[in-house]
Amino acid sequence: MIFDKETNKVYFSCLSKYDFKKELHEIQEVLKKHTIEWDYIKETKDYFCRDYMPVQVREKHLVQFKFYPDYLLKPHRLQYFTKTQQVHKKNIFLNDFNITFSDIILDGGNIVKWNDKVIITDKIFTDNNNHEKSQIIEELEKLLECTIIIIPAYPGEETGHADGLVRFIDGNTVLTYNLEIESGKKLGWKDKFSLISLKNDLFSIQRLICNLPWA
């Protein structure tokens, strides 16, 4: 699994050029300073391209999951629904990759990656309730070529994504948000976040993750 800090190019939704010109320019200046290339993705309907674009597993191998988010499939939000078929047709850079297409419904924002493991919330079971949980895990491990760790989705958060809940610091440590202290008062960042150390065996990782504040 190729995780974020191993990548060398940044892609933005084409919409960013029109709606976030100032912010986009500032980001691109930082990328330029660090000699990181960038480009735009055509045929996008919202800015969160991580959700509907394929996942990079190896240097030239991608996995495209089915993008079918229930939170966008509502009449007043359909204008923000990106069709991945159109994205693949209009963006020729994708032709440089071998792409495996999967029928599993999974947003890219619900995949938090490390090189030998990924964290996904249990929303994947809700979105794919026509399959057994064990079957889904087995297929994900085959597609992503790594260990799958399931954590509870944050109650009431409609996307069910893992990327707003937890991040890898290294292969054995994750940064989590202290949801149990959410309140109106202002807190320093050290009060808002916790570091949790993980052991390498899967049982310990699952047990620790499931005892995080929102579980």
Stockholm file with secondary structure:
# STOCKHOLM 1.0

chainA/1-215         MIFDKETNKVYFSCLSKYDFKKELHEIQEVLKKHTIEWDYIKETKDYFCRDYMPVQVREKHLVQFKFYPDYLLKPHRLQYFTKTQQVHKKNIFLNDFNITFSDIILDGGNIVKWNDKVIITDKIFTDNNNHEKSQIIEELEKLLECTIIIIPAYPGEETGHADGLVRFIDGNTVLTYNLEIESGKKLGWKDKFSLISLKNDLFSIQRLICNLPWA
#=GR chainA/1-215 SS CCCGGGCCEEEEETTHHHHCHHHHHHHHHHHHHTTCEEEEESSCSSSCHHHHSCEEEETTEEEEEECCCTTTCSTTTGGGCCCHHHHHHHCGGGGGSEEEEEEEECCGGGCEECSSEEEEETHHHHHTTTSCHHHHHHHHHHHHTSEEEEECCCTTCTTCCSTTTEEEEETTEEEEECGGGCSSSCCCHHHHEEEEECCSSHHHHHHHHHTSTTC
#=GC SS_cons         CCCGGGCCEEEEETTHHHHCHHHHHHHHHHHHHTTCEEEEESSCSSSCHHHHSCEEEETTEEEEEECCCTTTCSTTTGGGCCCHHHHHHHCGGGGGSEEEEEEEECCGGGCEECSSEEEEETHHHHHTTTSCHHHHHHHHHHHHTSEEEEECCCTTCTTCCSTTTEEEEETTEEEEECGGGCSSSCCCHHHHEEEEECCSSHHHHHHHHHTSTTC
//
